[in-house]
């Protein structure tokens, strides 16, 4: 498959979105006796899998210190900041989620990932803890798809024809990596999760039992109802 640039797994689940925001100019407000607003450059920091937490910082704010040098948020993500200044689309790092089509990802699962700020296969692959659980019932399958994609890419065993096809596909999907300018509301996120969960309610009893086996190591005993199996999968995902 195509050669890829090494990705910092500590950063791949974090997506910066640079923009202009209006904030109050406190000294000017005190002088004028009424609120005075000014426009500044800022970055919204989105964390893959997080429903609501997306802090916003001025681009020249302190991020960390490197020796005697202060590193700002603009310097933390220079390529994305440059794209913002030049008026170009800000794109997420990594491989487009649409490349998981051949691994079985559905439209509702794609929408779920984007709703939860998971913009690339690499971000999905490295998602852990509560942020991974926020994917709901789809989480286990999505993680498997991402792992399979990463394993296949690591093998580097694709034919020349497939390499050419993937290059063309990646170019065609480049626009899909543009980061949404605004996030969904909490209600919209919950709706995306519910829509994805409905896919699992359509599974057969045997398929649900196998999901439970994947999570617990054993099949449920007896002949439980379909609704019981669906709820069991939901509870295991929430655990």
GIFENPE-V938123 format. One record per residue. N is the residue number from 1. SS is DSSP state (H for helix, E for strand, L for the rest). Layout:
BEGIN
n=N ss=SS
n=N ss=SS
END
This chain:
BEGIN
n=1 ss=L
n=2 ss=L
n=3 ss=L
n=4 ss=L
n=5 ss=L
n=6 ss=L
n=7 ss=L
n=8 ss=L
n=9 ss=L
n=10 ss=L
n=11 ss=L
n=12 ss=L
n=13 ss=L
n=14 ss=E
n=15 ss=E
n=16 ss=E
n=17 ss=E
n=18 ss=E
n=19 ss=E
n=20 ss=E
n=21 ss=E
n=22 ss=E
n=23 ss=E
n=24 ss=E
n=25 ss=L
n=26 ss=H
n=27 ss=H
n=28 ss=H
n=29 ss=H
n=30 ss=H
n=31 ss=H
n=32 ss=H
n=33 ss=L
n=34 ss=L
n=35 ss=L
n=36 ss=L
n=37 ss=E
n=38 ss=E
n=39 ss=E
n=40 ss=E
n=41 ss=E
n=42 ss=E
n=43 ss=E
n=44 ss=E
n=45 ss=E
n=46 ss=E
n=47 ss=E
n=48 ss=L
n=49 ss=L
n=50 ss=L
n=51 ss=L
n=52 ss=L
n=53 ss=L
n=54 ss=L
n=55 ss=L
n=56 ss=E
n=57 ss=E
n=58 ss=E
n=59 ss=L
n=60 ss=L
n=61 ss=L
n=62 ss=E
n=63 ss=E
n=64 ss=E
n=65 ss=E
n=66 ss=E
n=67 ss=L
n=68 ss=L
n=69 ss=E
n=70 ss=E
n=71 ss=E
n=72 ss=E
n=73 ss=H
n=74 ss=H
n=75 ss=H
n=76 ss=H
n=77 ss=L
n=78 ss=H
n=79 ss=H
n=80 ss=H
n=81 ss=H
n=82 ss=H
n=83 ss=H
n=84 ss=H
n=85 ss=H
n=86 ss=L
n=87 ss=L
n=88 ss=L
n=89 ss=L
n=90 ss=L
n=91 ss=E
n=92 ss=L
n=93 ss=L
n=94 ss=L
n=95 ss=L
n=96 ss=L
n=97 ss=H
n=98 ss=H
n=99 ss=H
n=100 ss=H
n=101 ss=H
n=102 ss=H
n=103 ss=H
n=104 ss=L
n=105 ss=L
n=106 ss=L
n=107 ss=H
n=108 ss=H
n=109 ss=H
n=110 ss=H
n=111 ss=H
n=112 ss=H
n=113 ss=H
n=114 ss=H
n=115 ss=H
n=116 ss=L
n=117 ss=L
n=118 ss=L
n=119 ss=L
n=120 ss=L
n=121 ss=H
n=122 ss=H
n=123 ss=H
n=124 ss=H
n=125 ss=H
n=126 ss=L
n=127 ss=L
n=128 ss=L
n=129 ss=H
n=130 ss=H
n=131 ss=H
n=132 ss=H
n=133 ss=H
n=134 ss=L
n=135 ss=L
n=136 ss=H
n=137 ss=H
n=138 ss=H
n=139 ss=H
n=140 ss=H
n=141 ss=H
n=142 ss=H
n=143 ss=H
n=144 ss=H
n=145 ss=H
n=146 ss=H
n=147 ss=H
n=148 ss=H
n=149 ss=H
n=150 ss=H
n=151 ss=H
n=152 ss=H
n=153 ss=H
n=154 ss=H
n=155 ss=H
n=156 ss=L
n=157 ss=L
n=158 ss=L
n=159 ss=L
n=160 ss=H
n=161 ss=H
n=162 ss=H
n=163 ss=H
n=164 ss=H
n=165 ss=H
n=166 ss=H
n=167 ss=H
n=168 ss=H
n=169 ss=H
n=170 ss=H
n=171 ss=H
n=172 ss=H
n=173 ss=L
n=174 ss=H
n=175 ss=H
n=176 ss=H
n=177 ss=H
n=178 ss=E
n=179 ss=L
n=180 ss=L
n=181 ss=L
n=182 ss=L
n=183 ss=L
n=184 ss=L
n=185 ss=L
n=186 ss=H
n=187 ss=H
n=188 ss=H
n=189 ss=H
n=190 ss=H
n=191 ss=H
n=192 ss=H
n=193 ss=H
n=194 ss=H
n=195 ss=H
n=196 ss=H
n=197 ss=H
n=198 ss=H
n=199 ss=H
n=200 ss=H
n=201 ss=H
n=202 ss=L
n=203 ss=L
n=204 ss=L
n=205 ss=H
n=206 ss=H
n=207 ss=H
n=208 ss=H
n=209 ss=H
n=210 ss=H
n=211 ss=H
n=212 ss=H
n=213 ss=H
n=214 ss=H
n=215 ss=H
n=216 ss=H
n=217 ss=L
n=218 ss=L
n=219 ss=L
n=220 ss=L
n=221 ss=L
n=222 ss=L
n=223 ss=L
n=224 ss=L
n=225 ss=L
n=226 ss=H
n=227 ss=H
n=228 ss=H
n=229 ss=H
n=230 ss=H
n=231 ss=H
n=232 ss=H
n=233 ss=H
n=234 ss=H
n=235 ss=H
n=236 ss=H
n=237 ss=H
n=238 ss=H
n=239 ss=L
END
